[in-house]
């Protein structure tokens, strides 16, 4: 057992949209990632995801489900500020984005079985998370 300094861990990598595993809690992994610009639209059929914004501001875009009668159409956007969390429920299509080229640092909490880009594959998809 030992403490984990998040600031120190974030300083060990530079790449964007590539999570790094810092620990495992039962069947859940704790990941750190640096985000910049736009990710890919995707969903995780069987897993929720928790995002904690350590630095910056994250825009989490959601597509309405087919059974939602929101009348306005379009995506829903939640702004997640530094020090805040958001949970993306399983089965909800989402796309994280940052603003104006800002680099955002997030801590993710998700099941070990969660695929990086869920139900899609793109040039940003990674299948292994380095342990740091």
C-alpha positions as CSV (number, residue, x, y, z in Angstrom):
1,X,0.0,0.0,0.0
2,X,1.3,3.4,-0.9
3,X,-0.1,6.8,-2.0
4,X,-0.4,7.8,-5.6
5,X,0.4,11.3,-6.6
6,X,-1.8,12.2,-9.6
7,X,0.3,15.2,-10.6
8,X,3.4,13.1,-10.7
9,X,1.7,10.4,-12.7
10,X,0.3,12.9,-15.3
11,X,3.9,14.2,-15.8
12,X,5.0,10.7,-17.0
13,X,3.2,10.8,-20.4
14,X,2.2,13.3,-23.1
15,X,0.0,11.4,-25.6
16,X,-3.7,12.4,-25.8
17,X,-6.7,10.0,-25.7
18,X,-4.5,7.1,-24.5
19,X,-5.4,6.1,-20.9
20,X,-2.7,4.9,-18.4
21,X,-3.6,2.6,-15.6
22,X,-2.5,3.7,-12.1
23,X,-4.3,1.0,-10.0
24,X,-7.0,-1.7,-9.9
25,X,-9.8,-1.8,-7.3
26,X,-11.5,-5.2,-7.4
27,X,-12.7,-5.5,-11.1
28,X,-12.4,-1.8,-11.7
29,X,-9.4,0.1,-13.1
30,X,-8.4,3.7,-12.3
31,X,-6.9,5.4,-15.4
32,X,-5.4,8.8,-16.2
33,X,-5.7,10.4,-19.6
34,X,-4.9,13.7,-21.3
35,X,-7.6,14.8,-23.7
36,X,-7.4,17.4,-26.4
37,X,-9.9,18.3,-29.1
38,X,-12.5,15.7,-30.0
39,X,-12.7,12.0,-29.4
40,X,-15.0,9.5,-31.2
41,X,-18.7,8.9,-30.8
42,X,-19.2,5.6,-29.0
43,X,-21.0,3.7,-26.2
44,X,-20.3,0.9,-23.8
45,X,-23.1,-1.6,-23.8
46,X,-22.4,-3.2,-20.4
47,X,-20.2,-0.7,-18.5
48,X,-20.7,2.7,-16.9
49,X,-17.7,5.2,-17.0
50,X,-16.8,7.8,-14.4
51,X,-14.8,10.9,-15.5
52,X,-13.2,13.1,-12.9
53,X,-11.7,16.3,-14.3
54,X,-8.4,17.0,-12.6
55,X,-7.5,20.0,-14.9
56,X,-9.3,22.0,-17.5
57,X,-12.9,21.8,-18.7
58,X,-14.5,18.8,-20.5
59,X,-17.5,18.9,-22.7
60,X,-19.4,15.6,-22.6
61,X,-21.7,15.3,-25.6
62,X,-24.6,12.9,-25.5
63,X,-26.9,11.8,-28.4
64,X,-30.5,11.4,-27.4
65,X,-31.7,7.8,-27.3
66,X,-34.4,7.0,-29.9
67,X,-37.1,6.8,-27.3
68,X,-36.4,10.3,-25.9
69,X,-38.9,12.8,-27.1
70,X,-36.9,16.0,-26.5
71,X,-38.5,17.9,-29.4
72,X,-35.4,20.0,-29.9
73,X,-33.3,17.3,-31.6
74,X,-29.5,17.5,-31.4
75,X,-27.0,16.5,-28.8
76,X,-27.1,17.3,-25.1
77,X,-23.8,18.7,-23.7
78,X,-22.7,18.6,-20.1
79,X,-19.9,20.9,-19.1
80,X,-17.6,19.2,-16.5
81,X,-15.3,21.7,-14.8
82,X,-12.1,21.1,-12.8
83,X,-12.9,19.2,-9.6
84,X,-16.2,17.7,-11.0
85,X,-17.2,14.2,-12.0
86,X,-19.7,12.9,-14.5
87,X,-20.9,9.3,-14.9
88,X,-21.8,8.1,-18.4
89,X,-24.3,5.3,-18.0
90,X,-23.9,2.1,-20.0
91,X,-25.5,2.1,-23.4
92,X,-25.4,5.9,-23.7
93,X,-23.7,7.2,-26.9
94,X,-21.2,9.9,-26.0
95,X,-18.3,11.9,-27.3
96,X,-15.8,13.8,-25.0
97,X,-14.4,17.0,-26.3
98,X,-12.2,19.9,-25.1
99,X,-12.5,23.5,-26.0
100,X,-10.1,25.7,-28.1
101,X,-7.2,23.2,-28.1
102,X,-7.2,23.0,-24.3
103,X,-5.5,20.0,-22.8
104,X,-7.8,18.4,-20.1
105,X,-6.6,15.9,-17.5
106,X,-9.0,13.3,-16.4
107,X,-9.2,10.3,-14.0
108,X,-11.4,7.5,-15.3
109,X,-12.9,4.7,-13.2
110,X,-14.3,1.8,-15.2
111,X,-14.5,-2.0,-15.3
112,X,-11.4,-3.9,-16.5
113,X,-13.5,-5.2,-19.4
114,X,-14.4,-1.7,-20.8
115,X,-13.2,-1.2,-24.4
116,X,-11.5,2.1,-25.1
117,X,-13.9,3.2,-27.8
118,X,-16.7,0.8,-26.9
119,X,-18.7,-0.3,-29.9
120,X,-16.6,1.4,-32.6
121,X,-13.0,1.1,-33.8
122,X,-11.1,4.2,-35.0
123,X,-7.6,5.5,-35.4
124,X,-7.8,6.7,-31.8
125,X,-8.7,3.2,-30.4
126,X,-6.1,1.6,-28.2
127,X,-6.3,-1.9,-26.7
128,X,-3.6,-1.7,-24.0
129,X,-3.3,0.7,-21.2
130,X,0.3,1.2,-19.9
131,X,0.7,0.8,-16.2
132,X,2.4,3.8,-14.6
